């Protein structure tokens, strides 16, 4: 089976490749149809589902996976959030969310100005490409959890639901 991931970001594509080892995995740039910096659970979820649906519809009989990172506010504090959606060839939809950690106030203030987290993190860490590598979660967990690790967990939640659903139908 072919799985199309709604991004070419290595952290996202490699998270899928690690846990779908028998399938052909293809990363494809698709629009999330949400803001470039999702700013709520709902918007982050919407971006993931839009990516997954577009990927699932890109070729007959393929599965689409959308992985979206964003931020969400809880009790006046800004947290990282992430969502994943898997849409199978029959248009069954499976959803999952993963790790959340609070962001430092200096990062939150920059995001409130309308900047994207990836750009803010590059400036904060004084390097380029944080979003393609460890991500904000890697920086703020002292590299104990990388962006790929975070998305791997979501991918496992999606895969497990997909497998359970299809086993129940047999």
C-alpha positions as CSV (number, residue, x, y, z in Angstrom):
1,X,0.0,0.0,0.0
2,X,1.1,3.5,-0.7
3,X,1.0,6.1,2.1
4,X,1.2,9.8,1.2
5,X,2.4,12.1,4.0
6,X,1.2,15.7,3.7
7,X,4.7,17.2,4.1
8,X,8.2,16.8,2.9
9,X,9.5,17.7,6.4
10,X,12.0,14.9,7.4
11,X,10.7,14.8,11.0
12,X,7.2,14.0,9.7
13,X,8.1,11.7,6.8
14,X,10.6,9.7,8.8
15,X,8.2,9.2,11.7
16,X,5.8,7.5,9.3
17,X,8.6,5.5,7.6
18,X,9.8,4.2,11.0
19,X,6.4,2.6,11.8
20,X,5.0,1.7,8.4
21,X,7.9,-0.4,7.2
22,X,6.1,-2.5,4.6
23,X,4.4,0.3,2.8
24,X,5.7,2.7,0.2
25,X,5.9,6.2,1.9
26,X,5.9,9.4,-0.1
27,X,6.1,12.9,1.3
28,X,4.1,15.5,-0.6
29,X,3.8,19.2,0.0
30,X,0.1,20.0,0.5
31,X,-1.6,23.0,2.0
32,X,-3.0,22.8,5.5
33,X,-5.6,25.4,4.7
34,X,-5.0,27.0,8.1
35,X,-2.6,29.7,9.2
36,X,1.1,29.0,8.9
37,X,1.3,29.1,12.7
38,X,-1.8,27.2,14.0
39,X,-2.8,28.9,17.2
40,X,-5.3,26.4,18.8
41,X,-6.0,22.7,19.1
42,X,-8.9,23.1,16.7
43,X,-6.8,24.9,14.1
44,X,-3.9,22.4,14.4
45,X,-6.3,19.5,14.1
46,X,-8.0,21.1,11.1
47,X,-4.6,21.5,9.4
48,X,-3.8,17.8,10.0
49,X,-7.1,16.6,8.6
50,X,-6.9,18.8,5.6
51,X,-3.4,17.5,4.8
52,X,-4.5,13.8,5.3
53,X,-7.6,14.2,3.1
54,X,-5.7,15.8,0.3
55,X,-3.1,13.1,0.4
56,X,-5.7,10.3,0.5
57,X,-7.3,11.8,-2.6
58,X,-4.0,12.2,-4.5
59,X,-4.0,8.7,-5.8
60,X,-6.5,5.8,-6.0
61,X,-6.2,3.3,-3.2
62,X,-3.6,5.2,-1.1
63,X,-3.7,6.3,2.5
64,X,-3.1,9.9,3.6
65,X,-1.4,11.0,6.8
66,X,-1.4,14.6,8.0
67,X,0.8,15.7,10.8
68,X,0.5,19.2,12.1
69,X,2.3,21.1,14.9
70,X,0.9,24.2,16.5
71,X,0.4,26.0,19.8
72,X,-2.6,26.2,22.1
73,X,-3.4,28.4,25.1
74,X,-4.3,27.0,28.5
75,X,-4.7,29.1,31.6
76,X,-2.8,32.0,30.1
77,X,0.2,29.8,29.1
78,X,1.1,28.8,25.6
79,X,1.8,25.1,24.9
80,X,3.1,23.1,22.0
81,X,0.5,20.9,20.5
82,X,0.4,18.4,17.6
83,X,-2.2,16.4,15.8
84,X,-2.2,13.6,13.4
85,X,-4.9,12.2,11.0
86,X,-4.9,9.1,9.0
87,X,-7.4,8.7,6.2
88,X,-7.5,5.2,4.6
89,X,-8.4,4.2,1.1
90,X,-12.1,3.8,2.2
91,X,-12.1,7.3,3.7
92,X,-12.2,6.0,7.3
93,X,-10.6,8.7,9.5
94,X,-8.4,8.2,12.5
95,X,-7.1,11.0,14.7
96,X,-4.6,11.4,17.5
97,X,-2.8,14.1,19.5
98,X,0.4,13.9,21.3
99,X,2.8,15.6,23.7
100,X,2.3,19.1,25.1
101,X,4.8,21.2,26.9
102,X,4.6,24.9,27.9
103,X,6.6,27.4,25.9
104,X,8.8,29.9,27.7
105,X,7.2,33.4,27.9
106,X,9.8,34.9,25.6
107,X,8.8,32.5,22.9
108,X,5.1,33.0,23.5
109,X,5.5,36.8,23.2
110,X,7.1,36.4,19.8
111,X,4.3,34.1,18.6
112,X,1.8,36.6,19.8
113,X,3.3,39.1,17.4
114,X,2.4,36.7,14.5
115,X,5.7,35.0,14.0
116,X,6.0,31.3,13.2
117,X,7.4,29.0,15.8
118,X,10.1,27.6,13.5
119,X,11.5,31.1,12.8
120,X,11.3,32.1,16.5
121,X,13.2,28.9,17.4
122,X,15.9,29.5,14.8
123,X,16.5,32.9,16.3
124,X,16.3,31.6,19.9
125,X,18.8,28.7,19.3
126,X,20.9,30.8,16.9
127,X,20.7,28.1,14.2
128,X,18.7,27.4,11.1
129,X,16.4,24.5,10.4
130,X,15.1,23.7,13.9
131,X,11.7,22.7,12.5
132,X,13.4,20.2,10.2
133,X,15.4,18.6,13.0
134,X,14.8,18.5,16.8
135,X,12.0,21.1,16.8
136,X,11.0,23.3,19.7
137,X,10.2,20.2,21.7
138,X,13.8,19.0,21.3
139,X,15.2,22.3,22.4
140,X,13.0,22.5,25.5
141,X,13.4,18.9,26.5
142,X,17.2,19.0,26.3
143,X,17.0,16.7,23.2
144,X,15.3,13.9,25.2
145,X,12.3,14.2,22.9
146,X,12.8,15.3,19.3
147,X,10.2,16.5,16.8
148,X,10.4,13.2,15.1
149,X,9.9,11.3,18.4
150,X,6.8,13.5,19.1
151,X,5.3,12.7,15.7
152,X,6.3,9.0,16.0
153,X,4.1,8.7,19.0
154,X,1.2,10.2,17.1
155,X,1.9,7.9,14.1
156,X,1.8,4.9,16.4
157,X,-1.6,6.1,17.9
158,X,-2.9,6.4,14.3
159,X,-1.5,3.0,13.2
160,X,-2.8,1.2,16.2
161,X,-6.4,2.6,15.7
162,X,-6.2,1.8,12.0
163,X,-5.1,-1.8,12.6
164,X,-7.7,-2.4,15.4
165,X,-10.5,-1.0,13.2
166,X,-9.5,-3.3,10.3
167,X,-9.1,-6.4,12.5
168,X,-12.6,-5.8,13.9
169,X,-14.0,-5.8,10.4
170,X,-12.6,-9.2,9.5
